[in-house]
Amino acid sequence: MGQHSHLYATAEWKRKRKAQILANPLCVYCEALGIVKAAKVADHIVPHRGAADLFYGGALQSLCWTCHSGPKQRLENGGGLRGGNIYGHPIDPAHPWNS
C-alpha cells in the first residue's frame, strides 16, 4: 500500500473489498494450480498507482497473501508467473504456450 494507504482506509474501498471476497472467496492464482486456498486480498488486476478511477473502478481479483506478495508482485515488476496447472500448462498468460 505505502503512499496510497489513505485510499484503502475509505469506506468505499472496504465495501468493495468485502464484496469481492464474498463473491470470489478463493485465490485465483492458487485455483489455477489446482489448490484450494481462501483469498484474503482484493487485488487490482491493473495496478492503480494512486489513480482514483482505477482504484475504485478497476477490475479486482481475489488472492491469498502469499500470491499477492509473491507471484503478483513479480508479474507487476516485469517477471512472469511460475508454475503450471493440473494439466501441466503454464499459468503465465504471456507464456508462448498460451498464445
Secondary structure in CASP SS format (residue, H / E / C, confidence):
PFRMAT SS
TARGET T0000
AUTHOR 0000-0000-0000
METHOD secondary structure of the structure
MODEL  1
M C 1.00
G H 1.00
Q H 1.00
H H 1.00
S H 1.00
H H 1.00
L H 1.00
Y H 1.00
A C 1.00
T C 1.00
A H 1.00
E H 1.00
W H 1.00
K H 1.00
R H 1.00
K H 1.00
R H 1.00
K H 1.00
A H 1.00
Q H 1.00
I H 1.00
L H 1.00
A H 1.00
N C 1.00
P C 1.00
L E 1.00
C C 1.00
V H 1.00
Y H 1.00
C H 1.00
E H 1.00
A H 1.00
L C 1.00
G C 1.00
I C 1.00
V C 1.00
K C 1.00
A E 1.00
A C 1.00
K C 1.00
V E 1.00
A E 1.00
D E 1.00
H E 1.00
I C 1.00
V C 1.00
P C 1.00
H C 1.00
R C 1.00
G C 1.00
A C 1.00
A H 1.00
D H 1.00
L H 1.00
F H 1.00
Y H 1.00
G H 1.00
G C 1.00
A C 1.00
L E 1.00
Q E 1.00
S E 1.00
L E 1.00
C C 1.00
W H 1.00
T H 1.00
C H 1.00
H H 1.00
S H 1.00
G C 1.00
P H 1.00
K H 1.00
Q H 1.00
R H 1.00
L H 1.00
E H 1.00
N C 1.00
G C 1.00
G C 1.00
G C 1.00
L C 1.00
R C 1.00
G C 1.00
G E 1.00
N C 1.00
I C 1.00
Y C 1.00
G C 1.00
H C 1.00
P E 1.00
I C 1.00
D C 1.00
P C 1.00
A C 1.00
H C 1.00
P H 1.00
W H 1.00
N H 1.00
S C 1.00
END
